[in-house]
Amino acid sequence: RSCKLKLIRKFIFHYKNVRWARGRHETYLCFVVKRRTGPDSLSFDFGHLRNRSGCHVELLFLRHLGALCPGLWGSSVDGARLCYSVTWFCSWSPCSKCAQQLAHFLSQTPNLRLRIFVSRLYFCDEENSQEREGLRHLKRAGVQISVMTYKDYFYCWQTFVARRKRSFKAWDDLHQNSVRLVRKLNRILQPCETEDLRDGFTLLGL
């Protein structure tokens, strides 16, 4: 019981989408891995990680990827290519260096799709920050990036934290902070979307 309470406190502290997140120097990552080997074959794996020994949690996840996604770089026994879909729920958005390494990794693994939900945006206040460009780099690499809303917190609570034994209670301003961060993320990614449109017009000869 004490371990469960400790986990609950950690989740609320580290995932709370407050404007000024003092003392939250760690990044937590809850993940869902889906593996599809055919039209009717789908399996799931769940877990969570946090950064350790100077290694950011995003790169730590990649270290575990071989065990989480067996056959990612090959095929199954019957020769079919294995396809994986990974969803992250992160307490902070990736830093610029992690974003670049993730984008490069994904370019080498076309059968892996990544979607990232973030509770807070890491060092994205400055218009020309490297972290903003890192998020745009991930989007160009095909990563879906979203801000966590109530339903995402509820899902994490049910899946990783309380496991349906205790109901999730939203903290003050959860919705308002999510709306603010959604708008901020949209503004950050908008230049990327504009560039995509320009590329499309170029291909059309317009």
N, C-alpha and C positions, 0 to 999 in steps of 0.2 A: 504493500500500500504506500509506503514512504517513497519507493522508487517511482510509482505512478504519479504521486503528487509533485515530485521533483521534475519529472518529465513535463507535466502540465505547466509548472512555473517557468521552465526553460522555454517552452513553446511560446507562451504568452509574452515573455520578456523579449525574446529574440525576434519574434515575428510581428510584434505590435507595430503598426504602420504610423507611428508618431512622427511629427515633423522634425523634432530634435531628438535623435536616437543616441543619447549619451550612454557611454559604457558598453555599447554593443560592438565589440571589436572582433567578434567571431562571426562567421557566416555558416548558417545551417542550410542543408539541402535535403529535402525529402524527395524521393524519386519513385516513379512507376515505370517499369520496363514492360512493354508488350512485344511479344514475338509472334509473328505470323508466318507459318510454313505452307499455308494453302488457304483456299477460300473459306474453309470451315474449321481451321486449326488456329487457335489463339491461346497464348499462355501469358501469365502475369508474374511479375516479381516486384516486391516493394522493399523499401529500406530508407535509411537516412544516414547522412554523414555530416561532419563538420571539419573545418580546416585544422590541420595538425602539422606540427614541426616545420612551420614556415611554408607549407604547401597549401595553396588555396584549394578550397573544397571542389571547385569545378575540375581542376586538374587531378585531384585525388580520385574523383569519380572515373576519369578516363583510365586511371591505373587499374581500377577494378572492372573495367569494361569487358575484358576477356572472359572473366568468370560470369558476369551478368549477361553477356550476349555471346554464348558459345556459337561458333560457326559464323560470326559476323563477317570475317574475311574469307570465308569459303562457302561451302554449301552443305546441306543435310545429306543423310545417307542415300536418299533417293535422287540426289543431284539437284534438287530445287534450291534456289537462292533464298537464304533466310533474310527476312525483312524485320527491322526493329523500329519501334516507335517509343521514344523516351520522353517523359514529362518530368520537369523539375519544378519544385516549389522552393524558392530560395528566399532567405531573409534579406539578402542584399542582391542587387543586380551585379553582374560580373564586372571586374575591373577591365581596363583596356587591354592589358596583356593577356588575360584569360580569354577575353573575347576574340582576340586575334588568333590565339592557339586553337580555340574551339572551331572557329571558322575554317582554319587550315585543316584541322582533323576531319571535319565534316566534308570538305571537298575531296578527301581521300576515301570516304565511306558513303557512297550514294545510297546504299540500302539502309542507312540509319537516319531517322527523322527526329529532330529535337524541338520540343516546345518548352519555353521557360516562363514560369509565373514568378514575379518578384513582389516581395512585400514593400521594399523601399528601394529608391534609386541611389546608387553609390556615386558620390562626388559628381553629380550632374547639374549642379546649380549654375555653373559658368557656361555661357553660350558656346565657347570654343574648347570645352574640356575634352581631354582624350577619352574619357569614359563615355561621353555622348557619341563620339565617333566610333568607339568600340561597339556600342549597341547598334549603330547603323551598319557596321561591318557584319554583325551577326545577322541582321535582317537581310542584307544582300546575299548572305550565304544560305538563305532559306529557313532560318530559325524564326519561329513564331514567338514573339515576346509580348507578354501581357502583364498588367498589374493585378495582383490578387484582390479579389472582391469578397464579399461575405460568403458566397457559395464556395469559393476556393478555400477559405479558412475553415468553413464547415466540413468540407471534404477531407482536408488534412487532419482536422480534429478527430473525425470518425475513423480515418484510415490509419493514422500514425500515432495519435496521442491517447485519446480516451477509449478508442475502440468500442464505441456505442454504450459504454458504461456510465458516461456522464455527459450531459447535454452541453453544447457549446453556447456560451453567453458572450455576445459581442461587447467589446469595450467601447467606451465613449468615443465618438467621432470616427469610428471605424469606417462608416460609409462615406462621410465627408472627406476623410483623408484619401480613401481609395479614388474618389471622383477627382480630387486635386491631382493625384499622381497619374491617373489615366490621361488627363489632359496634358500633363507635363510630358509624359512618354510619347503621346501622339505628336506633340510639337517637336520633340527630338527626332522622331522617325520620319517626320514629314519631308525633310530634305532628301531622304533616301527614296521615298516614294516619288518625289519629283524627278530624281535622277532616273528611276526606272521608266517613267513616262517618256523622258527624253530619249532613252535608249530605244524604246518602242517606236517612237516617231522616226528615229534615224533608220531603223530597220525597214520601215514603211516608205522611206525616201521622202519624208515630209520635213 
